């Protein structure tokens, strides 16, 4: 049966009933290449050492398709649904996702966003993965959660060779199998993580979940876990790295959704979290009732074991927040080019130019720091790069994620009333913006981690300054900021009280120094003069005599 006769015949509409013509409205930003339209990204990956960008460009084209962008909207419009029991009364703990979520997961896993850096012989693999993730995160942030946990689980799982032999081939497979079946029936799996509990939050040493040995003891042995987890994201993953206490102390375990005998494991979802953002991804509260799991790493050394994973998920928070900034300013510029007000296009009005250029400078700084840490990951065998990364993931996670909520708001304001309507991506970007700042350790946790690194490994600070001083002598304002920052660390007076300010300055000076080396001079100058001179309360306060047109031309080339 055809439905064509139910469609209105516009040729028969009485034009006298029309009240107005629709004009002076911007069109959707779609069917564009997220790599080829992003000049700073192109420069950043090449400066970081990635010269073969064919696969990156191909992925950018796919991310920009209208169909792919629609998947992001649909996955967020249709939240995951939880069924505790099937229709016959059996406990199933099943979370159902919209097909668009599965499309995004399949797209990412097939491209190797979870596995690329762990493949033998891959050069610049972390830089390439960061670029791919940065583009895909602009479509939807939620599905990035299981992607990053699966990716980041690899170093931790390697601590237990017997477990790694079974699980790593499935983790590293570039495939997606969402079926609710035991892991040993799958060729590809995803991994989640559960650390926090009600009473402790970030203080995981307050955890009360306990583990009792079933067969043997120690690394690789099977244990029975009982307790709870207050936040467990992506509960349909095939297994989870969790912390639980043994008689020796807090230890790390890999707990599968299905037991080794093919029965449902003792994982019971209590409810899904009703989150303000990240809604395409399910986050849950979970009880473990004699759940089977294998110990990963040394008994009593659970925190160091899982920190192997957390360091990488924190890096991905940098990637995700930078991606949010990029998409926000791209949407704002796309609108400003097509919208006229008071007799001129918004993009041609000086005050709007100031705001848009300032928003773009934030992206430039975030991307420079993120890609520098990706390069450090690619060269992690170098002790200097290790030291840089030790401080850089905490500093970057703190600053980039902190800057994103305000950035999202200012970009949304550029669209006026249209920016707050739910069929626009801007409200979603705004709700997503605080998530990365809170997950994987909030701002205070990152600041304290910086102080911990300085105390345990003082060489990290010297390495940080060495990196920045490669740009010494080109901008007096930057030289002065670096010297002042160095002086702040000569006294130990109330370091914890001043920790946020210190981390902010570590971030701003490093971003400035990196832009001096890797970006055009007009970008570096604008960033340094606007970020290191003080007094900037909101976006849109750039000083005079900057090349605003050149900065704006980097957002979206006219032929995007």
N, C-alpha and C positions, 0 to 999 in steps of 0.2 A: 504493500500500500504506500503510495507516494504522499508525502506531506507538503509537496510544493505549493498546493493551493492554499495552505494555511499561511504562506508568507505574504506580506503586504505587497501590493503592486504599486510601486512608487509613481508609475506613470499616471495612475488614476487618482492620486492624492490631490485634493483641492488645494492649490497653492494659496488660496485666500485665507486658509486656516493657519498658515505658518506665521509665527510671531517674529522669527529672527533667523538669520544665517549664522552658522557656527564658524567663527574665524578667530584669529589671534590666540589659538591654543596650540601647545606643542604636541608633537607626535611621540609615540613610544620609542624608547631607546632599545632597539632590537635589530636582529639581522646585521650585526657588526662583529668584527673580530676583536676579542678582548685583549689579544696580544698586539696585533698590528695597530690598534688604536691607542695604545698605551706607551707613549714614548719613554717615560721614566722606567717602565718595566723592561723595555728593550735594552736600554742603556745599562740598567742594573745587572741583568743576567750576563751580559757580555763582559762587563767590568769584573764580575765575580768569576769569570772563566768559562762560561757556557757559550760556545761558539756555534754549535749545531742546534738551531732553534726550530727545526722543521716540525718536530712533534709538539713543541710548545705552541707554535702558531696554529697547527691543526686543531689542538685542543681549544685554543682561543676562539677559533671559528665556530666550533661546536657549542661552546659555552654561550656564544652570542646569538644563536638561533632563537627565533621566536618560540619554537616548540620547547626548547630547553628552558628558556626563561619561564614559560608557562608551567613547567614541572615544579619550579620553585614556588610559584603562587599556589598551585594545587596542593602541594605537600603541606603548606602552611594553613591553607583553608580547611583541610581535612585532617584534624589532629589524630594521632594514634589512639586506638581504642583497646581497652583491656578486658579480656574475658578470663575470669578466674577459673571457671568450670565450663566444660562443654555442655551441650544440651541434654546429655545423659547423666550429668552429675559428676563426671570425673574431673579432678583437679588438673588443669592444663597450663595455667599461668601464661596465657598466650596474648601477645600484643600484636594487633593488626595495623598495618600501615597502608596509606593510599598508594595505588600503583605508581604514582609519580615519584614518591620517595624511593621506591625500588628502582625506578629508571635512573635516578641520580646516583644511587649506590652502585648500580651496575656500570654506569658510565665511569665513575671514579675508580672502582676496583679493576675494571678491565684495562684502564690506562696505567695502572700500577701506582696510584697515589699512595698506597700503603706499603709498597714493596720495593720501589725503585732503588733507594739507597742501600738496600741489603743484598742486591744482586752483585755477584762477583764481577769485577772488572769495569763497573760503571764509574766513569769520571764525572765530576761535578753533579753527582746524582742528587745531593741535597738541594743544590741551587735549582736544578730542574724541577724537583718535586715541589719546592716552595713556590715556584712560578705557576706550576699547574694547580696547586692547591689554592693559591691566591686568586686565580681566575674562577675556579669552580665555587669557591666560597662566596663569590659575588652573586651566584644564582640562588643559593640557599645555605645558610650557616648550620642548620640543624644536623644534616646528614654527615657533616664534617666530624661530629663527635665520635661515632664508631670508627670512622676512617683513621682519625689520629690515634685513637687508643689501640687499634690493630697495628698500625705502623710502630707506635712507641713501645709496644709490648715485647718486641723482638730482643733487645738487649737483656731485659729481665729474664725472659724465658730461657735464653741461652745459658743462664747461670745453673740450670739443671739439664745436663746433657741427655739424660734418659727421657725427660719430658719433651725437650727440644726435638729429639729425633722423630717423635710422633707428630708433634704439632706444627713445627716450623714449615714443613712442606705445604701444609694446608693453609697456613697463615700467609705465606708468600705467593700463593697461587693467584694469578691475575684473573680472577673469576668471582662470581657472586652467586651464592646459593642460600636464599633466605628460608628454605624449607625447614619446618620444625621437626627435624630428625636428628638422631645421635651423630656426634662429630665423626665417628669412625665410618659413617655411611656417606660422608661428604668429601669432596676433593678440595673445597675452599671454605674457610671459616673466618669469622670475625671475633675480636677479643674486646671485652669491656674491663672496667675497673671499679672496685668498691673500696674506698678507704674510710670515709667519714661516718661517724655514728652520732646519735642524738646528743650525747653528753659531751662530746669532744670537739666535733667539727674539725678544724685544722690541727688540733692537738690530738693526733692519732695515738699518742701513747696513753690516752685515756680510754682507748677502745676496750670493750669487755668481751667481744666475740672470742670464744676459746676453741682450741683444736686439740684433739686427742688422736694419737697414732692408732691406725688400724693394722697396718702391715709394715713392720720395720719402723725406722725413725730417721729423721734427718733429711737432707737434700734428696728430692725425688721420691720420697716415701709417701704413702697414701694416708691421709688423716680424715677424721670426721669433725666438721665444723658446726658450731651452734652459736647463734647470736643474731645480730641485725646490722643493717647498713641503712643510713639515713638518706644517702644519695647514691643510687646506682643507675647510671645512664645507659641507654641502649640495652634494655633487659633482654632483647632477643638475640644478643650476641651468643656465640657458641660456648664461651667460657669467660671467666672473669678473674683478674688478678685482685686478690683481697688480702687484707691484713687480719691476723688472728693470733691470740696468745697461746703459747705452749708453756710447759713448766720452765723452759729456759728463757722465754721472753717473746716479744712481738715478732712474728714471722710472716713470710709471704707465701701465698698458696695460689695455684691455678685451679679454679673450681668450675667444672663444666656444667652445662644445663642438663646433660644426660650422663648418668653414671656409666662406668666402664662395663657393667653387665647389661646395658641397654634399657634400664629402668629410669624413670624420671628422677633427677637428683633432688635433694631436699632444699630447693630454692623456691621460696613462696613470696610472690609479689603481693604487697599489702595494698598498694594503690599507686597510681601514676601521679606525679607532681603536676599541679596546674600552674605552669610557669608563665611569666610575662613575656618571655622571648624563647627562642630555640624550640618552638612548639612543634616543628615537624619531627623532632627527635623526642622519643619517650625517655623520661627520667622517673625512677621509681624508688619506693621504699621497699626493702627486702628483708625477709627473715630467712636465716639459715637454720634448718632443723636436721642435724646430723648429715649435713651435706658432705659428700666426698670431694676431696681436693688434694693435689700433690704439692708437697713443699717445694718452693723454688728458692734456691740459694741456701745459705747457712742458717741454721736454726737460731732464732734470737736476733737475726740481722735483717728483719723484714723491711725496716724503713730504708736502709741503704739499697736493698734489692729493688724496691718499688720506685725509689728515687731515680733509678736508671730510666724508668718509664716517664716519671713526672717531668724530668728535665726536657724531654722531647715534646710532651704535651704542652708545656709552657711555651716552648718555641712556636708551636702551632697556634697558640693564642695570639702571639705577635703577628703571624701570617694572617689569621682570621680577622683581627682588628684592622690591620692595614688594608685588607680586602674590603672591609666595610667602609673605610674612609674613601677608598678609590671609587667604589660604586656610588657613594653619596655625592661626591663632587662631579662625577660623570653625569649623573642625573640632573644636578643643578645647572651645569653648563649646557647640557642638551636643552633644557627648558629655557635658559636665558637667551640662547641664540634664536629661539623661535617666538618668544613672547615680547611684545612691545608694550610700553607704558609711558605715558606723558610724552608721546611723540618720538620715542626712540626705542630700539631694541634694548632689553635689559643688559645684554652682554656689552653694549656700547656705553653704558652709564657708569661714570667714574666710581660712585659709591659701591655699586654692585661688582664692578671689576675688582675693587679692593677686597671685598669679602671672598669672591671666588678665587682670586689669586692666593689669598691667605689660606684658604681651605686646601688648595693644591700644594702649597708649600708644606703643609702638615703631612700630606701623603708622601711627598718627596723625602722628608726626613724619616718617616716611619719605614718606607721601603728601603732606604739606604741602610738603616740599622738592621732590619730583618735580613736582607741579603748578605750583609757582612757576617751575620751569625750563621747563615746557611753555608757560606764559604768556610767558616771555622769548623763547622760540622764535617765538611768534605775533607778537611785536613786535620782531623782530630788526633792523628798520630803525632803531630807537631806539638811539643809541650807549650809553646807560646800560644798556639791556637786554642789549646785546652784551657789555658788560663783566661784567655779572652772570652771564651764561651761560658766559663763558670760564672763570670760576672755579668756577661752580656744577656743571658737568657732572663735573669732576674731583673736587671735594669730595663731591658726592652719590654718584658712582660708588664712591669709596673707602668712605664711611661706611655707606651703606645696604647695599651688597653685603657688607661686612665683618660687619654685625650679623645678617645673615640666617641663617648656619649655627647659631649659638647659639640664635636664636629658634626655628628649626625643631625643634631638639632639645628645648627646653623644652615646646613645644606637643605634641610627640610623647609626652613623658613624662606629660602630662595624661591621655592615653588609656590609660596603663598598658601591659599586655602586648599588648592589641589594637593599639596604635599601631605596633608593630614587625612586624606581619604584612603580607605583601606584597599581600594583597587590600585593604588600606587605603591611602589616598593618602599617609599620613604618611611611610613610608619613601622614597617617590619625592620628596616635598618636601625631605626631609633630604639625599638624594643630589644634588638639583638645587642646593641652597643655596650650595655653594662655587663653582659654575661661573661665575656672573656676576662674582664677585670676582676670578677668575683671567683669564677671557677679556677681550679688548679692553684689556689692560694691567692687571697685578696691582696690589696695594695700593701697593707701592713706586713703581711707574711713575706712579700717580696722584698720589702725594705729591710726586714729583719734578716732575711737570707743574704742580702748584700753584706750586712754587718758581720754575719757569721762567716762568710767567705773571706772578708778582710781579716778577721781574727785568726781563722784556721790557716789561711794561705795568703799571707801579706803580699806575695808576689803578684797577685791578681791586679792590685792597684797600680803597681809599676808597669805592668803590661798594658793596662788601659791607657795610662798617660803616654807610654811609648807609641801606641797606635795613633793617638790624637796628635802627637807632636810631629808626625810625618807631614802634617799640614802647617807646621809652624812657619811664621814669617810672612804669610800672605794676607792676613787680615788682623789688624791690630786689636780689634774688638774680640776676636777669638783668642788671640794670644793672651790677652788680659784675663779673659774668662777662665782659661786653663790655669793660668798662674794663681788666680784667686781661689780656684777650686783646690789646687794642690795645697795652698796654705790652710784651707779649712781642715784638711786631714792631718795637720801637724799637731793638733790638740785632740785629746780623747774626751774633752769636756762635753758631757751630755750628748754623745753620739746618737743614742737611740731616740732621744727627744727630737733631734734634728734630722733623723734618717730620711724622711720624705724629701726634704729640701736637698739633701746631699745626692739622693738618687736622681732627682729631677735634673740637677746640674750635671751629673755624670751622663745622663741621657742627652741633654741638649748640646753639651760640648762635643760629645762623640758624634751625634748626628751632623753637627756643623762641620766637624773635621772630615767626616766621610764625604759629605757633599762637596767640599773643596776639591777632593781627589776625583770623585766619580761623576759629578754633575756639571753642567755648564756654569760658567762664572756668574751669570745673572741669577741663577737659582741659589747658588751658595751665598752670594752677597745678600740677597733678599732674606734668606733664612737667618743668617747671622745677625743682620741689622734688626730684624723683627723679633728674634727669640733671645738674643743675648744682651740687649740694651735695657731691658726691664720696662715695666709700665703697660704691657699688653694685657688688658683685662678680657677682651672678647675678640673674636675673629673680625677682620675688617679694619684693623688699625695699622696697616702697613705704612711705613714712612715714605716720604716723597723720593723722587728720583730713582725709582726701581723700574726695570723693564717688565711692566705688567703684561703687555701684549705677548711678549715672548713666553712668560710663565703660563698664561692662559692657552697659548697655542699647543702646549704639551698635554693638555687634558684630553681633547678629542680632535684629531686632525679634521679639517673641514670635509674631507671626502671619506669619513669613517663609514 
